[in-house]
């Protein structure tokens, strides 16, 4: 009879296409993992893995078995979750994934509150980009993810928590000869963005309608802290989420802030989980706490901004159409 352990080992091999890395993930020796895969092949009566020098590949039936095994493992994990967590809200282990443009701003204020209200919760955090979080969520490696919505992935359910408005940040300069005026920042090539793969970059480009700008300078920054320092040193301007301002903006920074007129650009922050998960009530309870903290962090963004950019978006779009 095949075992869940065999399926878990085979799932690791299917993901990594490498016995050594799969064994490391499963915390077993490579020979022990290889033996379990061989026993699984014997019990199923088919070859799952093509063993080559320096690499492996899945057979056609192996790819199908890997997909079915993944669904079985997720169902088994959900079964355990249902039994363990049904009596108590937000108790036991919970694997939460968070994108980097949210984690350092929302979690420091949320975690102490979460611990006070739900002391039985054992939260395990995973910070990485959206695509990886969604893959790990679908594979059952994560229970829930905190990221920007919308999410276009079958089998997942989402919960909107709050909107995080963008604020334009430019280097401080003298009016009249400042190259980083709001209009120039949004329509030109001096808008500093995170590197490829970050959803915040895509959202900023979508608003500015400059995604096809081939002359835009690329810096490869992977954090908003780096971007803010570059703005302060006169390298360009950026769109900063309001949530990040309390941490990234220091009183002595030589920058100017501008708030957009309504409807202001923003990102939708929310939770995502598998539709099959039995812990929906846990995720909703977690969402209420995250929304409470998020709304508090973003409430003061208008007071921090220097002035409204009345009709700025309309003027920017007009200049882009004429370009």
C-alpha positions as CSV (number, residue, x, y, z in Angstrom):
1,X,0.0,0.0,0.0
2,X,1.4,3.4,-0.9
3,X,2.0,5.9,1.9
4,X,1.6,9.6,2.3
5,X,5.4,9.7,3.0
6,X,6.1,8.2,-0.4
7,X,3.8,10.7,-2.1
8,X,5.4,13.6,-0.2
9,X,8.9,12.4,-1.2
10,X,7.8,12.1,-4.8
11,X,6.2,15.5,-4.7
12,X,9.5,17.0,-3.7
13,X,11.4,15.2,-6.5
14,X,8.8,16.4,-9.0
15,X,9.3,20.0,-7.8
16,X,13.1,20.0,-7.7
17,X,13.9,17.5,-10.4
18,X,16.8,16.6,-8.2
19,X,17.2,13.8,-5.6
20,X,19.6,15.7,-3.4
21,X,17.5,18.9,-3.1
22,X,14.4,16.8,-2.6
23,X,16.0,14.9,0.2
24,X,17.1,18.2,1.8
25,X,13.6,19.5,1.7
26,X,12.2,16.3,3.3
27,X,15.0,16.2,5.9
28,X,16.1,12.6,4.9
29,X,19.2,11.1,3.3
30,X,19.3,10.9,-0.5
31,X,19.5,7.0,-0.4
32,X,16.5,6.8,1.9
33,X,14.4,9.1,-0.4
34,X,15.5,7.2,-3.5
35,X,14.5,3.9,-1.9
36,X,11.0,5.3,-1.1
37,X,10.6,6.4,-4.8
38,X,11.6,3.0,-6.0
39,X,9.1,1.3,-3.7
40,X,6.4,3.7,-4.9
41,X,7.2,2.8,-8.5
42,X,7.1,-0.9,-7.6
43,X,3.7,-0.6,-5.9
44,X,2.2,1.4,-8.8
45,X,3.8,-0.8,-11.4
46,X,5.2,2.0,-13.6
47,X,8.3,4.1,-13.9
48,X,7.8,7.6,-12.5
49,X,11.3,9.1,-12.9
50,X,13.9,9.0,-15.7
51,X,17.3,8.9,-14.0
52,X,20.0,10.7,-16.0
53,X,23.5,11.7,-15.2
54,X,23.3,14.9,-13.2
55,X,19.6,15.4,-13.7
56,X,16.2,13.6,-13.6
57,X,13.0,14.0,-15.5
58,X,9.5,12.7,-14.9
59,X,7.9,10.3,-17.2
60,X,4.5,11.0,-18.8
61,X,2.8,8.9,-16.2
62,X,5.1,10.4,-13.5
63,X,3.8,13.9,-14.3
64,X,0.2,12.7,-14.0
65,X,0.9,10.9,-10.7
66,X,2.7,14.0,-9.3
67,X,-0.4,16.1,-10.0
68,X,-2.7,13.6,-8.4
69,X,-0.3,13.1,-5.4
70,X,-0.3,16.8,-4.9
71,X,-4.1,16.9,-4.6
72,X,-4.1,13.9,-2.2
73,X,-1.5,15.6,0.1
74,X,-3.5,18.8,0.2
75,X,-6.6,16.9,1.1
76,X,-4.8,15.0,3.8
77,X,-3.4,18.3,5.2
78,X,-6.8,19.9,5.2
79,X,-8.2,16.9,7.0
80,X,-5.6,17.3,9.8
81,X,-6.4,21.0,9.9
82,X,-10.1,20.4,10.3
83,X,-9.5,18.0,13.2
84,X,-7.0,20.1,15.0
85,X,-8.4,23.6,14.7
86,X,-12.2,23.1,14.6
87,X,-12.7,23.8,18.4
88,X,-10.5,26.9,18.7
89,X,-10.2,30.0,16.5
90,X,-6.6,30.8,15.3
91,X,-4.9,28.1,17.3
92,X,-2.0,25.7,16.4
93,X,0.3,26.1,13.4
94,X,-0.4,28.5,10.6
95,X,1.9,29.1,7.6
96,X,1.5,32.6,6.3
97,X,3.1,33.9,3.2
98,X,3.6,37.7,2.7
99,X,5.0,39.8,-0.2
100,X,8.0,42.0,0.6
101,X,6.2,45.3,-0.1
102,X,3.7,44.5,2.7
103,X,5.6,42.4,5.3
104,X,7.9,45.0,7.0
105,X,5.1,47.6,7.2
106,X,2.0,45.7,8.3
107,X,3.4,42.8,10.3
108,X,5.4,44.7,13.0
109,X,2.2,46.3,14.3
110,X,0.0,43.2,13.7
111,X,2.1,40.4,15.3
112,X,2.0,41.7,18.9
113,X,-1.8,42.3,18.6
114,X,-2.3,38.8,17.1
115,X,-0.3,37.2,19.9
116,X,-2.3,39.0,22.6
117,X,-5.6,38.0,21.2
118,X,-4.7,34.5,20.0
119,X,-1.9,33.2,22.2
120,X,-2.4,29.6,21.1
121,X,-1.5,30.5,17.5
122,X,1.9,29.4,16.2
123,X,2.5,31.6,13.2
124,X,5.2,30.7,10.7
125,X,6.1,33.4,8.1
126,X,7.3,33.1,4.6
127,X,8.3,36.3,2.7
128,X,8.7,36.1,-1.1
129,X,7.2,37.4,-4.3
130,X,3.6,36.8,-5.4
131,X,4.2,34.1,-8.0
132,X,6.1,31.9,-5.6
133,X,3.5,32.4,-2.8
134,X,0.7,31.4,-5.1
135,X,2.6,28.3,-6.2
136,X,3.3,27.3,-2.6
137,X,-0.3,28.0,-1.6
138,X,-1.6,25.8,-4.4
139,X,0.8,23.1,-3.5
140,X,-0.2,23.1,0.2
141,X,3.1,24.4,1.5
142,X,1.3,27.6,2.8
143,X,-2.1,27.9,4.5
144,X,-2.8,31.5,3.5
145,X,-1.0,34.4,1.8
146,X,-1.1,38.2,2.3
147,X,-0.6,40.1,-0.9
148,X,-2.1,42.5,-3.4
149,X,-5.3,41.6,-5.2
150,X,-6.7,40.6,-7.6
151,X,-5.3,37.1,-8.0
152,X,-6.1,35.1,-11.1
153,X,-5.5,31.5,-10.0
154,X,-8.1,28.7,-10.0
155,X,-8.9,27.0,-6.8
156,X,-8.2,30.0,-4.6
157,X,-10.5,32.3,-2.5
158,X,-9.7,35.9,-1.7
159,X,-10.7,38.4,1.0
160,X,-10.2,42.1,0.5
161,X,-8.9,43.8,3.6
162,X,-8.2,47.5,2.8
163,X,-6.9,49.8,0.1
164,X,-3.4,51.2,0.4
165,X,-3.1,54.5,-1.5
166,X,0.0,55.6,-3.4
167,X,1.9,58.8,-2.6
168,X,4.2,60.4,-5.0
169,X,7.7,61.0,-3.5
170,X,10.1,63.3,-5.3
171,X,13.5,64.8,-4.3
172,X,13.1,68.2,-2.7
173,X,14.1,71.1,-5.0
174,X,13.5,74.7,-5.7
175,X,10.2,75.5,-7.5
176,X,10.8,76.6,-11.1
177,X,14.0,74.6,-11.8
178,X,13.0,71.3,-10.2
179,X,13.4,68.5,-12.8
180,X,11.2,66.2,-10.7
181,X,7.9,67.9,-10.9
182,X,4.9,65.6,-10.3
183,X,3.9,65.7,-14.0
184,X,7.5,64.9,-15.2
185,X,7.9,62.2,-12.6
186,X,4.8,60.3,-13.8
187,X,5.3,60.7,-17.5
188,X,9.0,60.7,-17.9
189,X,11.8,58.1,-17.3
190,X,12.8,59.2,-13.8
191,X,10.3,57.1,-11.9
192,X,12.2,54.6,-9.8
193,X,10.5,51.2,-9.4
194,X,11.2,47.8,-7.9
195,X,12.8,45.1,-10.0
196,X,10.9,42.8,-12.3
197,X,8.7,40.3,-10.5
198,X,7.3,42.6,-7.8
199,X,3.6,43.2,-8.2
200,X,4.1,46.8,-6.8
201,X,6.1,47.6,-9.9
202,X,3.3,46.3,-12.2
203,X,0.7,48.4,-10.3
204,X,2.8,51.6,-10.6
205,X,3.4,51.0,-14.3
206,X,-0.3,50.4,-14.8
207,X,-1.2,53.7,-13.2
208,X,1.4,55.7,-15.0
209,X,0.7,54.0,-18.4
210,X,4.4,53.8,-19.1
211,X,5.0,50.1,-19.1
212,X,6.3,50.2,-22.6
213,X,8.9,52.9,-21.9
214,X,12.1,51.4,-23.3
215,X,14.3,54.2,-22.0
216,X,13.3,53.8,-18.4
217,X,16.4,53.4,-16.2
218,X,16.6,50.0,-14.5
219,X,18.2,49.8,-11.1
220,X,17.1,46.3,-9.9
221,X,16.2,47.6,-6.4
222,X,14.5,44.8,-4.4
223,X,13.2,46.9,-1.5
224,X,11.3,50.1,-0.9
225,X,14.0,51.2,1.5
226,X,16.5,51.3,-1.3
227,X,14.1,53.2,-3.6
228,X,13.4,55.8,-0.9
229,X,17.2,56.4,-0.4
230,X,17.7,56.8,-4.1
231,X,14.9,59.4,-4.2
232,X,16.4,61.2,-1.3
233,X,19.7,61.4,-3.1
234,X,18.2,62.9,-6.3
235,X,18.1,59.9,-8.6
236,X,14.4,60.1,-9.4
237,X,10.9,59.9,-8.0
238,X,8.7,57.0,-6.9
239,X,5.2,55.9,-6.0
240,X,5.3,54.8,-2.4
241,X,2.5,52.9,-0.7
242,X,1.0,54.9,2.2
243,X,1.5,51.9,4.5
244,X,5.3,52.2,4.1
245,X,5.6,55.9,5.0
246,X,5.8,55.6,8.8
247,X,8.9,53.4,8.4
248,X,10.6,54.6,5.2
249,X,10.1,58.4,5.7
250,X,12.4,60.1,8.1
251,X,12.0,63.7,9.2
252,X,15.4,64.7,7.8
253,X,14.9,63.2,4.4
254,X,15.2,65.8,1.6
255,X,12.0,64.6,-0.2
256,X,8.6,66.0,-1.0
257,X,5.3,64.1,-0.8
258,X,2.3,64.6,-3.0
259,X,-1.1,63.1,-2.5
260,X,-3.3,62.4,-5.5
261,X,-6.8,63.8,-6.0
262,X,-9.7,61.4,-6.0
263,X,-9.9,58.8,-7.3
264,X,-6.4,58.2,-6.0
265,X,-4.3,55.3,-7.2
266,X,-4.1,52.5,-4.7
267,X,-3.5,48.8,-4.3
268,X,-5.9,46.3,-2.8
269,X,-4.4,44.4,0.1
270,X,-6.0,41.0,0.9
271,X,-5.7,37.4,1.9
272,X,-5.7,34.4,-0.4
273,X,-6.3,30.7,0.5
274,X,-7.3,27.4,-1.1
275,X,-11.1,27.0,-1.5
276,X,-10.8,23.5,-0.1
277,X,-9.2,24.7,3.2
278,X,-11.3,24.0,6.3
279,X,-9.8,27.1,8.1
280,X,-11.8,29.8,6.4
281,X,-13.0,31.1,9.8
282,X,-9.4,31.4,10.9
283,X,-8.4,33.3,7.8
284,X,-11.4,35.7,8.2
285,X,-10.4,36.3,11.9
286,X,-6.9,37.0,10.8
287,X,-8.2,39.3,8.1
288,X,-10.1,41.4,10.6
289,X,-7.0,42.0,12.6
290,X,-4.9,42.8,9.5
291,X,-7.6,45.2,8.3
292,X,-7.7,46.9,11.6
293,X,-4.0,47.6,11.6
294,X,-3.8,48.4,7.9
295,X,-6.5,51.1,8.1
296,X,-4.7,52.6,11.0
297,X,-1.4,52.8,9.1
298,X,-2.9,54.3,6.0
299,X,-5.3,56.8,7.7
300,X,-2.8,59.6,8.1
301,X,-1.4,59.6,4.5
302,X,-3.3,62.8,3.6
303,X,-1.7,64.8,6.5
304,X,1.8,63.7,5.4
305,X,1.4,64.8,1.8
306,X,2.4,68.3,1.0
307,X,-0.5,69.1,-1.3
308,X,-3.2,67.6,-3.5
309,X,-2.3,67.0,-7.2
310,X,-5.6,68.2,-8.6
311,X,-6.3,66.7,-12.0
312,X,-2.7,65.4,-12.2
313,X,-3.7,62.1,-13.6
314,X,-5.7,63.7,-16.4
315,X,-2.9,66.0,-17.3
316,X,-0.4,63.1,-17.3
317,X,-2.6,61.0,-19.5
318,X,-3.1,63.9,-21.9
319,X,0.6,64.4,-22.3
320,X,1.2,60.7,-22.8
321,X,-1.4,60.6,-25.6
322,X,0.4,63.4,-27.3
323,X,3.8,61.7,-27.0
